[in-house]
Amino acid sequence: MTLSTLWTRIDPTVQQWLLANPGCVMLPRTLVNRVEAATGTSMATDGHGEHLLSEEDLDFLKDRRRESTSGRRADTPAGVRRTEHAEVLDR
């Protein structure tokens, strides 16, 4: 499963964290647990319980960040700010 297919079922707090941390390529264990609980899916994890975000996931998140700055979509969490760090990563 990819984040794009799970996005609408993911807890808004997790969505916000993903959008606010553009340099992160690993989803921490606590957030993996929340995604799994909310979606009923099982994510592939490493020995620490963290999930490695795929290139497809990272591209999806980059697109979501762009959408949030060019006219927020209705399902984008409120309060997500675009940071200088995110802008550099989106280039």
PDB file of N, CA, C and O in Angstrom:
ATOM      1  N   MET A   1       0.838  -1.182   0.000  1.00  0.00           N
ATOM      2  CA  MET A   1       0.000   0.000   0.000  1.00  0.00           C
ATOM      3  C   MET A   1       0.886   1.249   0.000  1.00  0.00           C
ATOM      4  O   MET A   1       1.958   1.277   0.604  1.00  0.00           O
ATOM      5  N   THR A   2       0.411   2.258  -0.683  1.00  0.00           N
ATOM      6  CA  THR A   2       1.135   3.523  -0.722  1.00  0.00           C
ATOM      7  C   THR A   2       0.354   4.576   0.054  1.00  0.00           C
ATOM      8  O   THR A   2      -0.839   4.421   0.319  1.00  0.00           O
ATOM      9  N   LEU A   3       1.044   5.636   0.408  1.00  0.00           N
ATOM     10  CA  LEU A   3       0.370   6.717   1.124  1.00  0.00           C
ATOM     11  C   LEU A   3      -0.760   7.318   0.296  1.00  0.00           C
ATOM     12  O   LEU A   3      -1.782   7.731   0.844  1.00  0.00           O
ATOM     13  N   SER A   4      -0.580   7.367  -1.011  1.00  0.00           N
ATOM     14  CA  SER A   4      -1.620   7.964  -1.851  1.00  0.00           C
ATOM     15  C   SER A   4      -2.917   7.168  -1.781  1.00  0.00           C
ATOM     16  O   SER A   4      -3.998   7.756  -1.831  1.00  0.00           O
ATOM     17  N   THR A   5      -2.837   5.850  -1.666  1.00  0.00           N
ATOM     18  CA  THR A   5      -4.052   5.043  -1.589  1.00  0.00           C
ATOM     19  C   THR A   5      -4.659   5.057  -0.196  1.00  0.00           C
ATOM     20  O   THR A   5      -5.853   4.804  -0.035  1.00  0.00           O
ATOM     21  N   LEU A   6      -3.846   5.353   0.813  1.00  0.00           N
ATOM     22  CA  LEU A   6      -4.320   5.364   2.196  1.00  0.00           C
ATOM     23  C   LEU A   6      -4.667   6.761   2.701  1.00  0.00           C
ATOM     24  O   LEU A   6      -5.289   6.899   3.754  1.00  0.00           O
ATOM     25  N   TRP A   7      -4.277   7.781   1.974  1.00  0.00           N
ATOM     26  CA  TRP A   7      -4.290   9.165   2.458  1.00  0.00           C
ATOM     27  C   TRP A   7      -5.597   9.584   3.119  1.00  0.00           C
ATOM     28  O   TRP A   7      -5.577  10.160   4.207  1.00  0.00           O
ATOM     29  N   THR A   8      -6.712   9.312   2.496  1.00  0.00           N
ATOM     30  CA  THR A   8      -7.990   9.794   3.040  1.00  0.00           C
ATOM     31  C   THR A   8      -8.390   9.067   4.320  1.00  0.00           C
ATOM     32  O   THR A   8      -9.270   9.531   5.044  1.00  0.00           O
ATOM     33  N   ARG A   9      -7.757   7.940   4.604  1.00  0.00           N
ATOM     34  CA  ARG A   9      -8.072   7.188   5.821  1.00  0.00           C
ATOM     35  C   ARG A   9      -7.047   7.420   6.930  1.00  0.00           C
ATOM     36  O   ARG A   9      -7.233   6.959   8.056  1.00  0.00           O
ATOM     37  N   ILE A  10      -5.968   8.132   6.611  1.00  0.00           N
ATOM     38  CA  ILE A  10      -4.921   8.396   7.605  1.00  0.00           C
ATOM     39  C   ILE A  10      -5.365   9.523   8.523  1.00  0.00           C
ATOM     40  O   ILE A  10      -5.960  10.504   8.076  1.00  0.00           O
ATOM     41  N   ASP A  11      -5.074   9.377   9.797  1.00  0.00           N
ATOM     42  CA  ASP A  11      -5.375  10.374  10.822  1.00  0.00           C
ATOM     43  C   ASP A  11      -4.816  11.738  10.384  1.00  0.00           C
ATOM     44  O   ASP A  11      -3.659  11.816   9.971  1.00  0.00           O
ATOM     45  N   PRO A  12      -5.617  12.816  10.468  1.00  0.00           N
ATOM     46  CA  PRO A  12      -5.145  14.142  10.075  1.00  0.00           C
ATOM     47  C   PRO A  12      -3.865  14.582  10.793  1.00  0.00           C
ATOM     48  O   PRO A  12      -3.071  15.334  10.227  1.00  0.00           O
ATOM     49  N   THR A  13      -3.660  14.132  12.008  1.00  0.00           N
ATOM     50  CA  THR A  13      -2.424  14.472  12.723  1.00  0.00           C
ATOM     51  C   THR A  13      -1.223  13.849  12.030  1.00  0.00           C
ATOM     52  O   THR A  13      -0.170  14.479  11.930  1.00  0.00           O
ATOM     53  N   VAL A  14      -1.367  12.630  11.556  1.00  0.00           N
ATOM     54  CA  VAL A  14      -0.287  11.957  10.827  1.00  0.00           C
ATOM     55  C   VAL A  14      -0.078  12.647   9.482  1.00  0.00           C
ATOM     56  O   VAL A  14       1.059  12.855   9.059  1.00  0.00           O
ATOM     57  N   GLN A  15      -1.173  13.001   8.809  1.00  0.00           N
ATOM     58  CA  GLN A  15      -1.055  13.728   7.542  1.00  0.00           C
ATOM     59  C   GLN A  15      -0.268  15.017   7.750  1.00  0.00           C
ATOM     60  O   GLN A  15       0.638  15.334   6.978  1.00  0.00           O
ATOM     61  N   GLN A  16      -0.618  15.747   8.788  1.00  0.00           N
ATOM     62  CA  GLN A  16       0.059  17.011   9.068  1.00  0.00           C
ATOM     63  C   GLN A  16       1.541  16.778   9.337  1.00  0.00           C
ATOM     64  O   GLN A  16       2.387  17.528   8.851  1.00  0.00           O
ATOM     65  N   TRP A  17       1.856  15.747  10.106  1.00  0.00           N
ATOM     66  CA  TRP A  17       3.258  15.450  10.406  1.00  0.00           C
ATOM     67  C   TRP A  17       4.014  15.146   9.120  1.00  0.00           C
ATOM     68  O   TRP A  17       5.125  15.639   8.925  1.00  0.00           O
ATOM     69  N   LEU A  18       3.427  14.345   8.244  1.00  0.00           N
ATOM     70  CA  LEU A  18       4.083  13.992   6.978  1.00  0.00           C
ATOM     71  C   LEU A  18       4.341  15.225   6.121  1.00  0.00           C
ATOM     72  O   LEU A  18       5.406  15.350   5.516  1.00  0.00           O
ATOM     73  N   LEU A  19       3.378  16.129   6.066  1.00  0.00           N
ATOM     74  CA  LEU A  19       3.545  17.333   5.262  1.00  0.00           C
ATOM     75  C   LEU A  19       4.503  18.332   5.905  1.00  0.00           C
ATOM     76  O   LEU A  19       5.171  19.091   5.202  1.00  0.00           O
ATOM     77  N   ALA A  20       4.573  18.335   7.211  1.00  0.00           N
ATOM     78  CA  ALA A  20       5.428  19.288   7.929  1.00  0.00           C
ATOM     79  C   ALA A  20       6.871  18.808   8.064  1.00  0.00           C
ATOM     80  O   ALA A  20       7.726  19.566   8.521  1.00  0.00           O
ATOM     81  N   ASN A  21       7.158  17.568   7.675  1.00  0.00           N
ATOM     82  CA  ASN A  21       8.509  17.005   7.804  1.00  0.00           C
ATOM     83  C   ASN A  21       8.988  16.467   6.460  1.00  0.00           C
ATOM     84  O   ASN A  21       9.146  15.257   6.293  1.00  0.00           O
ATOM     85  N   PRO A  22       9.218  17.365   5.501  1.00  0.00           N
ATOM     86  CA  PRO A  22       9.529  16.936   4.136  1.00  0.00           C
ATOM     87  C   PRO A  22      10.860  16.217   3.976  1.00  0.00           C
ATOM     88  O   PRO A  22      11.051  15.513   2.984  1.00  0.00           O
ATOM     89  N   GLY A  23      11.774  16.368   4.907  1.00  0.00           N
ATOM     90  CA  GLY A  23      13.073  15.716   4.782  1.00  0.00           C
ATOM     91  C   GLY A  23      13.086  14.302   5.327  1.00  0.00           C
ATOM     92  O   GLY A  23      14.085  13.595   5.192  1.00  0.00           O
ATOM     93  N   CYS A  24      12.012  13.887   5.927  1.00  0.00           N
ATOM     94  CA  CYS A  24      11.957  12.573   6.558  1.00  0.00           C
ATOM     95  C   CYS A  24      11.642  11.499   5.523  1.00  0.00           C
ATOM     96  O   CYS A  24      10.712  11.646   4.731  1.00  0.00           O
ATOM     97  N   VAL A  25      12.420  10.420   5.535  1.00  0.00           N
ATOM     98  CA  VAL A  25      12.161   9.306   4.629  1.00  0.00           C
ATOM     99  C   VAL A  25      11.690   8.069   5.391  1.00  0.00           C
ATOM    100  O   VAL A  25      11.341   7.053   4.789  1.00  0.00           O
ATOM    101  N   MET A  26      11.685   8.167   6.721  1.00  0.00           N
ATOM    102  CA  MET A  26      11.207   7.073   7.572  1.00  0.00           C
ATOM    103  C   MET A  26      10.010   7.567   8.373  1.00  0.00           C
ATOM    104  O   MET A  26      10.034   8.657   8.944  1.00  0.00           O
ATOM    105  N   LEU A  27       8.966   6.750   8.406  1.00  0.00           N
ATOM    106  CA  LEU A  27       7.806   7.054   9.236  1.00  0.00           C
ATOM    107  C   LEU A  27       8.044   6.413  10.595  1.00  0.00           C
ATOM    108  O   LEU A  27       8.176   5.192  10.679  1.00  0.00           O
ATOM    109  N   PRO A  28       8.104   7.208  11.666  1.00  0.00           N
ATOM    110  CA  PRO A  28       8.381   6.666  12.997  1.00  0.00           C
ATOM    111  C   PRO A  28       7.342   5.633  13.443  1.00  0.00           C
ATOM    112  O   PRO A  28       6.192   5.651  13.005  1.00  0.00           O
ATOM    113  N   ARG A  29       7.776   4.750  14.312  1.00  0.00           N
ATOM    114  CA  ARG A  29       6.944   3.643  14.805  1.00  0.00           C
ATOM    115  C   ARG A  29       5.599   4.110  15.339  1.00  0.00           C
ATOM    116  O   ARG A  29       4.571   3.495  15.053  1.00  0.00           O
ATOM    117  N   THR A  30       5.594   5.185  16.107  1.00  0.00           N
ATOM    118  CA  THR A  30       4.321   5.644  16.682  1.00  0.00           C
ATOM    119  C   THR A  30       3.330   6.053  15.593  1.00  0.00           C
ATOM    120  O   THR A  30       2.127   5.833  15.729  1.00  0.00           O
ATOM    121  N   LEU A  31       3.838   6.646  14.513  1.00  0.00           N
ATOM    122  CA  LEU A  31       2.961   7.037  13.419  1.00  0.00           C
ATOM    123  C   LEU A  31       2.579   5.830  12.559  1.00  0.00           C
ATOM    124  O   LEU A  31       1.464   5.768  12.040  1.00  0.00           O
ATOM    125  N   VAL A  32       3.491   4.878  12.406  1.00  0.00           N
ATOM    126  CA  VAL A  32       3.153   3.627  11.716  1.00  0.00           C
ATOM    127  C   VAL A  32       1.975   2.965  12.421  1.00  0.00           C
ATOM    128  O   VAL A  32       1.028   2.511  11.779  1.00  0.00           O
ATOM    129  N   ASN A  33       2.044   2.915  13.745  1.00  0.00           N
ATOM    130  CA  ASN A  33       0.965   2.305  14.525  1.00  0.00           C
ATOM    131  C   ASN A  33      -0.366   3.007  14.294  1.00  0.00           C
ATOM    132  O   ASN A  33      -1.408   2.357  14.204  1.00  0.00           O
ATOM    133  N   ARG A  34      -0.334   4.338  14.199  1.00  0.00           N
ATOM    134  CA  ARG A  34      -1.566   5.099  13.980  1.00  0.00           C
ATOM    135  C   ARG A  34      -2.129   4.853  12.588  1.00  0.00           C
ATOM    136  O   ARG A  34      -3.342   4.728  12.418  1.00  0.00           O
ATOM    137  N   VAL A  35      -1.242   4.782  11.585  1.00  0.00           N
ATOM    138  CA  VAL A  35      -1.693   4.514  10.214  1.00  0.00           C
ATOM    139  C   VAL A  35      -2.311   3.121  10.137  1.00  0.00           C
ATOM    140  O   VAL A  35      -3.384   2.941   9.561  1.00  0.00           O
ATOM    141  N   GLU A  36      -1.633   2.147  10.716  1.00  0.00           N
ATOM    142  CA  GLU A  36      -2.138   0.772  10.685  1.00  0.00           C
ATOM    143  C   GLU A  36      -3.487   0.663  11.396  1.00  0.00           C
ATOM    144  O   GLU A  36      -4.388  -0.024  10.916  1.00  0.00           O
ATOM    145  N   ALA A  37      -3.627   1.333  12.530  1.00  0.00           N
ATOM    146  CA  ALA A  37      -4.887   1.286  13.283  1.00  0.00           C
ATOM    147  C   ALA A  37      -6.022   1.947  12.505  1.00  0.00           C
ATOM    148  O   ALA A  37      -7.151   1.455  12.506  1.00  0.00           O
ATOM    149  N   ALA A  38      -5.720   3.062  11.842  1.00  0.00           N
ATOM    150  CA  ALA A  38      -6.755   3.809  11.122  1.00  0.00           C
ATOM    151  C   ALA A  38      -7.158   3.136   9.813  1.00  0.00           C
ATOM    152  O   ALA A  38      -8.308   3.242   9.386  1.00  0.00           O
ATOM    153  N   THR A  39      -6.215   2.445   9.181  1.00  0.00           N
ATOM    154  CA  THR A  39      -6.493   1.906   7.850  1.00  0.00           C
ATOM    155  C   THR A  39      -6.734   0.399   7.830  1.00  0.00           C
ATOM    156  O   THR A  39      -7.256  -0.140   6.854  1.00  0.00           O
ATOM    157  N   GLY A  40      -6.351  -0.276   8.912  1.00  0.00           N
ATOM    158  CA  GLY A  40      -6.495  -1.727   8.944  1.00  0.00           C
ATOM    159  C   GLY A  40      -5.489  -2.448   8.077  1.00  0.00           C
ATOM    160  O   GLY A  40      -5.667  -3.624   7.759  1.00  0.00           O
ATOM    161  N   THR A  41      -4.432  -1.751   7.690  1.00  0.00           N
ATOM    162  CA  THR A  41      -3.386  -2.354   6.865  1.00  0.00           C
ATOM    163  C   THR A  41      -2.150  -2.606   7.707  1.00  0.00           C
ATOM    164  O   THR A  41      -2.016  -2.085   8.815  1.00  0.00           O
ATOM    165  N   SER A  42      -1.263  -3.402   7.172  1.00  0.00           N
ATOM    166  CA  SER A  42       0.004  -3.668   7.832  1.00  0.00           C
ATOM    167  C   SER A  42       1.114  -3.103   6.958  1.00  0.00           C
ATOM    168  O   SER A  42       1.212  -3.438   5.778  1.00  0.00           O
ATOM    169  N   MET A  43       1.949  -2.245   7.536  1.00  0.00           N
ATOM    170  CA  MET A  43       3.032  -1.619   6.780  1.00  0.00           C
ATOM    171  C   MET A  43       4.324  -2.395   6.992  1.00  0.00           C
ATOM    172  O   MET A  43       4.564  -2.935   8.072  1.00  0.00           O
ATOM    173  N   ALA A  44       5.143  -2.447   5.969  1.00  0.00           N
ATOM    174  CA  ALA A  44       6.460  -3.070   6.086  1.00  0.00           C
ATOM    175  C   ALA A  44       7.322  -2.192   6.980  1.00  0.00           C
ATOM    176  O   ALA A  44       7.426  -0.987   6.753  1.00  0.00           O
ATOM    177  N   THR A  45       7.933  -2.780   7.981  1.00  0.00           N
ATOM    178  CA  THR A  45       8.750  -2.006   8.917  1.00  0.00           C
ATOM    179  C   THR A  45      10.118  -2.642   9.090  1.00  0.00           C
ATOM    180  O   THR A  45      10.330  -3.812   8.770  1.00  0.00           O
ATOM    181  N   ASP A  46      11.041  -1.840   9.604  1.00  0.00           N
ATOM    182  CA  ASP A  46      12.381  -2.349   9.914  1.00  0.00           C
ATOM    183  C   ASP A  46      12.390  -2.877  11.351  1.00  0.00           C
ATOM    184  O   ASP A  46      11.342  -2.984  11.988  1.00  0.00           O
ATOM    185  N   GLY A  47      13.557  -3.197  11.843  1.00  0.00           N
ATOM    186  CA  GLY A  47      13.689  -3.739  13.189  1.00  0.00           C
ATOM    187  C   GLY A  47      13.271  -2.795  14.295  1.00  0.00           C
ATOM    188  O   GLY A  47      13.057  -3.222  15.429  1.00  0.00           O
ATOM    189  N   HIS A  48      13.150  -1.513  13.976  1.00  0.00           N
ATOM    190  CA  HIS A  48      12.734  -0.511  14.966  1.00  0.00           C
ATOM    191  C   HIS A  48      11.260  -0.164  14.835  1.00  0.00           C
ATOM    192  O   HIS A  48      10.750   0.686  15.565  1.00  0.00           O
ATOM    193  N   GLY A  49      10.573  -0.821  13.906  1.00  0.00           N
ATOM    194  CA  GLY A  49       9.154  -0.543  13.695  1.00  0.00           C
ATOM    195  C   GLY A  49       8.896   0.664  12.812  1.00  0.00           C
ATOM    196  O   GLY A  49       7.760   1.130  12.726  1.00  0.00           O
ATOM    197  N   GLU A  50       9.925   1.178  12.156  1.00  0.00           N
ATOM    198  CA  GLU A  50       9.778   2.331  11.279  1.00  0.00           C
ATOM    199  C   GLU A  50       9.537   1.874   9.844  1.00  0.00           C
ATOM    200  O   GLU A  50      10.006   0.814   9.429  1.00  0.00           O
ATOM    201  N   HIS A  51       8.808   2.679   9.104  1.00  0.00           N
ATOM    202  CA  HIS A  51       8.473   2.368   7.715  1.00  0.00           C
ATOM    203  C   HIS A  51       9.259   3.278   6.784  1.00  0.00           C
ATOM    204  O   HIS A  51       9.224   4.499   6.936  1.00  0.00           O
ATOM    205  N   LEU A  52       9.965   2.699   5.826  1.00  0.00           N
ATOM    206  CA  LEU A  52      10.710   3.466   4.832  1.00  0.00           C
ATOM    207  C   LEU A  52       9.740   3.942   3.762  1.00  0.00           C
ATOM    208  O   LEU A  52       9.075   3.132   3.117  1.00  0.00           O
ATOM    209  N   LEU A  53       9.660   5.251   3.572  1.00  0.00           N
ATOM    210  CA  LEU A  53       8.775   5.813   2.556  1.00  0.00           C
ATOM    211  C   LEU A  53       9.355   5.532   1.174  1.00  0.00           C
ATOM    212  O   LEU A  53      10.547   5.734   0.941  1.00  0.00           O
ATOM    213  N   SER A  54       8.515   5.071   0.269  1.00  0.00           N
ATOM    214  CA  SER A  54       8.950   4.757  -1.092  1.00  0.00           C
ATOM    215  C   SER A  54       9.111   6.039  -1.906  1.00  0.00           C
ATOM    216  O   SER A  54       8.679   7.111  -1.480  1.00  0.00           O
ATOM    217  N   GLU A  55       9.730   5.924  -3.069  1.00  0.00           N
ATOM    218  CA  GLU A  55       9.850   7.075  -3.971  1.00  0.00           C
ATOM    219  C   GLU A  55       8.459   7.574  -4.348  1.00  0.00           C
ATOM    220  O   GLU A  55       8.232   8.779  -4.453  1.00  0.00           O
ATOM    221  N   GLU A  56       7.532   6.640  -4.551  1.00  0.00           N
ATOM    222  CA  GLU A  56       6.155   7.011  -4.879  1.00  0.00           C
ATOM    223  C   GLU A  56       5.523   7.802  -3.726  1.00  0.00           C
ATOM    224  O   GLU A  56       4.829   8.792  -3.960  1.00  0.00           O
ATOM    225  N   ASP A  57       5.762   7.366  -2.488  1.00  0.00           N
ATOM    226  CA  ASP A  57       5.250   8.085  -1.316  1.00  0.00           C
ATOM    227  C   ASP A  57       5.837   9.494  -1.260  1.00  0.00           C
ATOM    228  O   ASP A  57       5.114  10.463  -1.029  1.00  0.00           O
ATOM    229  N   LEU A  58       7.144   9.603  -1.470  1.00  0.00           N
ATOM    230  CA  LEU A  58       7.811  10.903  -1.397  1.00  0.00           C
ATOM    231  C   LEU A  58       7.307  11.841  -2.491  1.00  0.00           C
ATOM    232  O   LEU A  58       7.110  13.032  -2.249  1.00  0.00           O
ATOM    233  N   ASP A  59       7.098  11.301  -3.703  1.00  0.00           N
ATOM    234  CA  ASP A  59       6.550  12.114  -4.796  1.00  0.00           C
ATOM    235  C   ASP A  59       5.131  12.572  -4.467  1.00  0.00           C
ATOM    236  O   ASP A  59       4.771  13.721  -4.721  1.00  0.00           O
ATOM    237  N   PHE A  60       4.333  11.678  -3.906  1.00  0.00           N
ATOM    238  CA  PHE A  60       2.965  12.026  -3.511  1.00  0.00           C
ATOM    239  C   PHE A  60       2.979  13.144  -2.477  1.00  0.00           C
ATOM    240  O   PHE A  60       2.211  14.100  -2.588  1.00  0.00           O
ATOM    241  N   LEU A  61       3.843  13.033  -1.476  1.00  0.00           N
ATOM    242  CA  LEU A  61       3.915  14.064  -0.434  1.00  0.00           C
ATOM    243  C   LEU A  61       4.392  15.391  -1.009  1.00  0.00           C
ATOM    244  O   LEU A  61       3.911  16.449  -0.604  1.00  0.00           O
ATOM    245  N   LYS A  62       5.333  15.346  -1.947  1.00  0.00           N
ATOM    246  CA  LYS A  62       5.802  16.573  -2.593  1.00  0.00           C
ATOM    247  C   LYS A  62       4.638  17.250  -3.322  1.00  0.00           C
ATOM    248  O   LYS A  62       4.473  18.467  -3.242  1.00  0.00           O
ATOM    249  N   ASP A  63       3.837  16.458  -4.029  1.00  0.00           N
ATOM    250  CA  ASP A  63       2.671  17.010  -4.724  1.00  0.00           C
ATOM    251  C   ASP A  63       1.659  17.596  -3.741  1.00  0.00           C
ATOM    252  O   ASP A  63       1.091  18.658  -3.998  1.00  0.00           O
ATOM    253  N   ARG A  64       1.433  16.921  -2.629  1.00  0.00           N
ATOM    254  CA  ARG A  64       0.505  17.416  -1.611  1.00  0.00           C
ATOM    255  C   ARG A  64       0.984  18.755  -1.052  1.00  0.00           C
ATOM    256  O   ARG A  64       0.182  19.662  -0.831  1.00  0.00           O
ATOM    257  N   ARG A  65       2.296  18.877  -0.825  1.00  0.00           N
ATOM    258  CA  ARG A  65       2.841  20.145  -0.319  1.00  0.00           C
ATOM    259  C   ARG A  65       2.610  21.259  -1.327  1.00  0.00           C
ATOM    260  O   ARG A  65       2.231  22.371  -0.958  1.00  0.00           O
ATOM    261  N   ARG A  66       2.838  20.960  -2.592  1.00  0.00           N
ATOM    262  CA  ARG A  66       2.623  21.970  -3.636  1.00  0.00           C
ATOM    263  C   ARG A  66       1.159  22.397  -3.673  1.00  0.00           C
ATOM    264  O   ARG A  66       0.858  23.587  -3.775  1.00  0.00           O
ATOM    265  N   GLU A  67       0.252  21.429  -3.591  1.00  0.00           N
ATOM    266  CA  GLU A  67      -1.179  21.741  -3.588  1.00  0.00           C
ATOM    267  C   GLU A  67      -1.545  22.627  -2.401  1.00  0.00           C
ATOM    268  O   GLU A  67      -2.389  23.516  -2.514  1.00  0.00           O
ATOM    269  N   SER A  68      -0.907  22.375  -1.271  1.00  0.00           N
ATOM    270  CA  SER A  68      -1.255  23.145  -0.073  1.00  0.00           C
ATOM    271  C   SER A  68      -0.819  24.597  -0.190  1.00  0.00           C
ATOM    272  O   SER A  68      -1.359  25.456   0.508  1.00  0.00           O
ATOM    273  N   THR A  69       0.148  24.891  -1.058  1.00  0.00           N
ATOM    274  CA  THR A  69       0.582  26.277  -1.216  1.00  0.00           C
ATOM    275  C   THR A  69      -0.111  26.977  -2.377  1.00  0.00           C
ATOM    276  O   THR A  69      -0.140  28.206  -2.433  1.00  0.00           O
ATOM    277  N   SER A  70      -0.667  26.205  -3.301  1.00  0.00           N
ATOM    278  CA  SER A  70      -1.281  26.824  -4.477  1.00  0.00           C
ATOM    279  C   SER A  70      -2.806  26.818  -4.407  1.00  0.00           C
ATOM    280  O   SER A  70      -3.470  27.013  -5.425  1.00  0.00           O
ATOM    281  N   GLY A  71      -3.350  26.604  -3.256  1.00  0.00           N
ATOM    282  CA  GLY A  71      -4.797  26.527  -3.100  1.00  0.00           C
ATOM    283  C   GLY A  71      -5.113  25.212  -2.418  1.00  0.00           C
ATOM    284  O   GLY A  71      -5.309  24.181  -3.061  1.00  0.00           O
ATOM    285  N   ARG A  72      -5.156  25.277  -1.116  1.00  0.00           N
ATOM    286  CA  ARG A  72      -5.308  24.066  -0.306  1.00  0.00           C
ATOM    287  C   ARG A  72      -6.509  23.247  -0.716  1.00  0.00           C
ATOM    288  O   ARG A  72      -7.599  23.786  -0.911  1.00  0.00           O
ATOM    289  N   ARG A  73      -6.316  21.943  -0.849  1.00  0.00           N
ATOM    290  CA  ARG A  73      -7.422  21.029  -1.089  1.00  0.00           C
ATOM    291  C   ARG A  73      -8.196  20.843   0.208  1.00  0.00           C
ATOM    292  O   ARG A  73      -7.661  21.060   1.295  1.00  0.00           O
ATOM    293  N   ALA A  74      -9.427  20.451   0.091  1.00  0.00           N
ATOM    294  CA  ALA A  74     -10.308  20.312   1.259  1.00  0.00           C
ATOM    295  C   ALA A  74      -9.798  19.284   2.252  1.00  0.00           C
ATOM    296  O   ALA A  74     -10.039  19.424   3.451  1.00  0.00           O
ATOM    297  N   ASP A  75      -9.091  18.240   1.783  1.00  0.00           N
ATOM    298  CA  ASP A  75      -8.647  17.196   2.697  1.00  0.00           C
ATOM    299  C   ASP A  75      -7.221  17.409   3.208  1.00  0.00           C
ATOM    300  O   ASP A  75      -6.645  16.517   3.831  1.00  0.00           O
ATOM    301  N   THR A  76      -6.652  18.591   2.947  1.00  0.00           N
ATOM    302  CA  THR A  76      -5.342  18.917   3.486  1.00  0.00           C
ATOM    303  C   THR A  76      -5.526  19.450   4.899  1.00  0.00           C
ATOM    304  O   THR A  76      -6.361  20.329   5.114  1.00  0.00           O
ATOM    305  N   PRO A  77      -4.775  18.946   5.864  1.00  0.00           N
ATOM    306  CA  PRO A  77      -4.947  19.400   7.244  1.00  0.00           C
ATOM    307  C   PRO A  77      -4.722  20.904   7.386  1.00  0.00           C
ATOM    308  O   PRO A  77      -3.798  21.460   6.793  1.00  0.00           O
ATOM    309  N   ALA A  78      -5.547  21.534   8.151  1.00  0.00           N
ATOM    310  CA  ALA A  78      -5.388  22.958   8.427  1.00  0.00           C
ATOM    311  C   ALA A  78      -4.133  23.177   9.257  1.00  0.00           C
ATOM    312  O   ALA A  78      -3.761  22.327  10.066  1.00  0.00           O
ATOM    313  N   GLY A  79      -3.496  24.291   9.061  1.00  0.00           N
ATOM    314  CA  GLY A  79      -2.336  24.634   9.861  1.00  0.00           C
ATOM    315  C   GLY A  79      -1.013  24.117   9.308  1.00  0.00           C
ATOM    316  O   GLY A  79       0.037  24.368   9.900  1.00  0.00           O
ATOM    317  N   VAL A  80      -1.038  23.399   8.182  1.00  0.00           N
ATOM    318  CA  VAL A  80       0.214  22.915   7.600  1.00  0.00           C
ATOM    319  C   VAL A  80       0.854  24.081   6.871  1.00  0.00           C
ATOM    320  O   VAL A  80       0.262  24.656   5.957  1.00  0.00           O
ATOM    321  N   ARG A  81       2.063  24.424   7.277  1.00  0.00           N
ATOM    322  CA  ARG A  81       2.766  25.548   6.685  1.00  0.00           C
ATOM    323  C   ARG A  81       3.856  25.055   5.755  1.00  0.00           C
ATOM    324  O   ARG A  81       4.463  24.008   5.979  1.00  0.00           O
ATOM    325  N   ARG A  82       4.087  25.813   4.730  1.00  0.00           N
ATOM    326  CA  ARG A  82       5.183  25.533   3.812  1.00  0.00           C
ATOM    327  C   ARG A  82       6.435  26.149   4.408  1.00  0.00           C
ATOM    328  O   ARG A  82       6.442  27.330   4.756  1.00  0.00           O
ATOM    329  N   THR A  83       7.477  25.372   4.528  1.00  0.00           N
ATOM    330  CA  THR A  83       8.712  25.868   5.094  1.00  0.00           C
ATOM    331  C   THR A  83       9.761  26.041   4.015  1.00  0.00           C
ATOM    332  O   THR A  83       9.631  25.488   2.922  1.00  0.00           O
ATOM    333  N   GLU A  84      10.779  26.790   4.310  1.00  0.00           N
ATOM    334  CA  GLU A  84      11.884  26.955   3.383  1.00  0.00           C
ATOM    335  C   GLU A  84      12.502  25.599   3.068  1.00  0.00           C
ATOM    336  O   GLU A  84      12.891  25.335   1.930  1.00  0.00           O
ATOM    337  N   HIS A  85      12.588  24.748   4.074  1.00  0.00           N
ATOM    338  CA  HIS A  85      13.141  23.417   3.892  1.00  0.00           C
ATOM    339  C   HIS A  85      12.318  22.621   2.872  1.00  0.00           C
ATOM    340  O   HIS A  85      12.883  21.933   2.021  1.00  0.00           O
ATOM    341  N   ALA A  86      10.993  22.714   2.954  1.00  0.00           N
ATOM    342  CA  ALA A  86      10.110  22.008   2.027  1.00  0.00           C
ATOM    343  C   ALA A  86      10.294  22.533   0.606  1.00  0.00           C
ATOM    344  O   ALA A  86      10.286  21.764  -0.355  1.00  0.00           O
ATOM    345  N   GLU A  87      10.460  23.837   0.482  1.00  0.00           N
ATOM    346  CA  GLU A  87      10.635  24.425  -0.849  1.00  0.00           C
ATOM    347  C   GLU A  87      11.912  23.934  -1.505  1.00  0.00           C
ATOM    348  O   GLU A  87      11.926  23.670  -2.707  1.00  0.00           O
ATOM    349  N   VAL A  88      12.977  23.809  -0.741  1.00  0.00           N
ATOM    350  CA  VAL A  88      14.239  23.309  -1.280  1.00  0.00           C
ATOM    351  C   VAL A  88      14.083  21.873  -1.737  1.00  0.00           C
ATOM    352  O   VAL A  88      14.566  21.514  -2.811  1.00  0.00           O
ATOM    353  N   LEU A  89      13.416  21.039  -0.944  1.00  0.00           N
ATOM    354  CA  LEU A  89      13.226  19.638  -1.300  1.00  0.00           C
ATOM    355  C   LEU A  89      12.306  19.451  -2.495  1.00  0.00           C
ATOM    356  O   LEU A  89      12.430  18.461  -3.216  1.00  0.00           O
ATOM    357  N   ASP A  90      11.394  20.371  -2.718  1.00  0.00           N
ATOM    358  CA  ASP A  90      10.466  20.272  -3.837  1.00  0.00           C
ATOM    359  C   ASP A  90      11.097  20.647  -5.172  1.00  0.00           C
ATOM    360  O   ASP A  90      10.504  20.404  -6.224  1.00  0.00           O
ATOM    361  N   ARG A  91      12.260  21.220  -5.146  1.00  0.00           N
ATOM    362  CA  ARG A  91      12.900  21.641  -6.409  1.00  0.00           C
ATOM    363  C   ARG A  91      13.451  20.461  -7.152  1.00  0.00           C
ATOM    364  O   ARG A  91      14.021  20.622  -8.231  1.00  0.00           O
TER     365      ARG A  91
END
